[in-house]
Amino acid sequence: MAKILVAEDERDIRDLIAFTLQFAGYTVVTANNGEEGLALARQEVPDLILSDVRMPKMTGYEMCRQIKAEPRTAHVPVVFLSAKGQDQEVQSGLAAGATEYLLKPFAPDQLLAKVAEILAKGSQP
């Protein structure tokens, strides 16, 4: 099953996302901030990264830019999860290299459907 990195500084949200993904059969690795997320992305090379935008030590945008700049991790899709849904925020996320931008709050089944859709696209020739 696919390995998913969750970078989220709010523990309750991080735990809920991790539980939802694990219950669906995914392997989950979690990070408390962008800096830790970048280190884990380099170490684990996950199949997908779900990241908050505003985190301590490094924003999700900066983490995404660095992941996309490295040949070993450039192929990994990044999905931003944020309560900030203004058009400029979404455009900034996509400009940083994100595949998708999901607004919080979201339903667990909505998250799982989006994750499955993105992973299916990644496995197509």
Secondary structure by P-SEA (a helix, b strand, c coil): cbbbbbbcccaaaaaaaaaaaaaabbbbbbbccaaaaaaaaaaccccbbbbbcccccccaaaaaaaaaaccccccbbbbbbcccccaaaaaaaaaacccccccccccaaaaaaaaaaaaaaaacc
